[in-house]
Amino acid sequence: MKAKALTVLSLLAFGAIGAGPPREGAEVSLGGGVGEYQFRGGGCGGPVYRYDVKDMQVHATARVRKGDWAGALEVSQERGDIVSSRVEQSAQNLKPPLANGTLRRHTLAVLRGGYHWKYVGGEIGPGIYQNADRKMAFVPSAELWAGVPDVVYAYGVFFTGPWSSIAKIPIGLGLGYDHRSFNLKAGVLGQALTLDAQARVTDGLRLGADIRLGTTDDTPGWSAGLSATYTLGQK
């Protein structure tokens, strides 16, 4: 079965979707979100079906920075459940659709390391990705940024968490602003528009919220999420 999927995954973790300069010390981020999307599947002589999916996402990041060097471990998973289906193009071969409740899971785990200086930085490393058909592959993961963080900086990401199925090629670009009390990021991840905000609530603790909007297979998708990030070593 050939399927095209739209999922707008939301899970904000500092340095995840929007790469940027990490803070000194050790940092842990946890996030989760919900969303809805549709995808088209079938064909190859059989009918084409359109499926409605409700999904949940979880994402965790552990990051350490000491001086210019930084390393990060990310684990991200999207779990989507098919809730309904309908025939979009009929055929003589009456192959049945996927059953309601069928699970579509995407999992990504990456380990990166690199350097961050005053106006530029980046990390690169290996990752493992498992798609909705349970096929696994080794992938490269990278994030880069350049600019003046407390004015504006540009970022780029490739195979970083949180995972998003809307990115047929998981490449993201955007702009960010990093202040001691809050930070904002806006950009594009694959075919989705992304907006992330994070605010400092206590020494070391930041809370975040985000939204993802995108369209593929001629239908819109969305998601929204929350996250918490705790940094040790810097107030």
QUILINRA-V128174 format. One record per residue. RES is the residue in one letter. SS is DSSP state (H for helix, E for strand, - for the rest). PSI is psi in whole degrees, 0 to 359 (NA if undefined). Layout:
res ss psi
RES SS PSI
RES SS PSI
This chain:
res ss psi
M - 133
K E 123
A E 140
K E 127
A E 143
L - 121
T - 132
V - 100
L - 132
S - 127
L - 111
L - 128
A - 138
F - 127
G - 14
A - 264
I - 312
G - 103
A - 146
G - 177
P - 119
P - 157
R - 156
E - 140
G E 196
A E 143
E E 137
V E 132
S E 136
L E 138
G E 166
G E 159
G E 174
V E 160
G E 176
E E 143
Y E 171
Q E 154
F E 156
R E 134
G E 164
G E 217
G - 209
C - 46
G - 349
G E 178
P - 156
V E 128
Y E 151
R E 130
Y E 141
D E 132
V E 136
K E 133
D E 162
M E 150
Q E 148
V E 150
H E 138
A E 140
T E 134
A E 127
R E 144
V E 134
R E 131
K E 108
G - 231
D - 341
W E 145
A E 149
G E 152
A E 143
L E 126
E E 138
V E 128
S E 137
Q E 138
E E 129
R E 114
G E 136
D E 127
I E 125
V E 340
S E 163
S E 159
R E 154
V E 126
E E 331
Q E 117
S - 164
A - 162
Q - 326
N E 107
L - 60
K - 126
P - 157
P - 169
L - 141
A - 150
N - 139
G - 353
T - 133
L E 133
R E 110
R E 133
H E 132
T E 136
L E 131
A E 127
V E 155
L E 121
R E 157
G E 154
G E 196
Y E 146
H E 121
W - 194
K - 320
Y - 2
V E 153
G E 171
G E 165
E E 151
I E 151
G E 180
P E 159
G E 165
I E 130
Y E 133
Q E 125
N - 185
A - 339
D - 10
R - 27
K - 132
M E 149
A E 148
F E 134
V E 154
P E 149
S E 137
A E 149
E E 140
L E 150
W E 156
A E 139
G E 198
V E 104
P - 321
D - 10
V - 289
V E 145
Y E 155
A E 147
Y E 158
G E 143
V E 153
F E 121
F - 57
T - 158
G - 162
P - 148
W - 144
S - 119
S - 341
I - 334
A - 92
K - 319
I - 114
P - 72
I E 133
G E 146
L E 147
G E 187
L E 148
G E 161
Y E 127
D E 115
H - 159
R - 328
S - 338
F E 163
N E 150
L E 146
K E 140
A E 137
G E 199
V E 131
L E 107
G - 242
Q - 12
A E 143
L E 138
T E 142
L E 123
D E 141
A E 144
Q E 136
A E 144
R E 126
V E 329
T E 174
D - 118
G - 342
L E 130
R E 141
L E 142
G E 160
A E 153
D E 165
I E 144
R E 131
L E 132
G E 169
T E 132
T E 158
D - 32
D - 20
T E 145
P E 156
G E 161
W E 163
S E 161
A E 147
G E 171
L E 158
S E 163
A E 135
T E 128
Y E 128
T E 129
L E 146
G - 348
Q - 136
K - NA
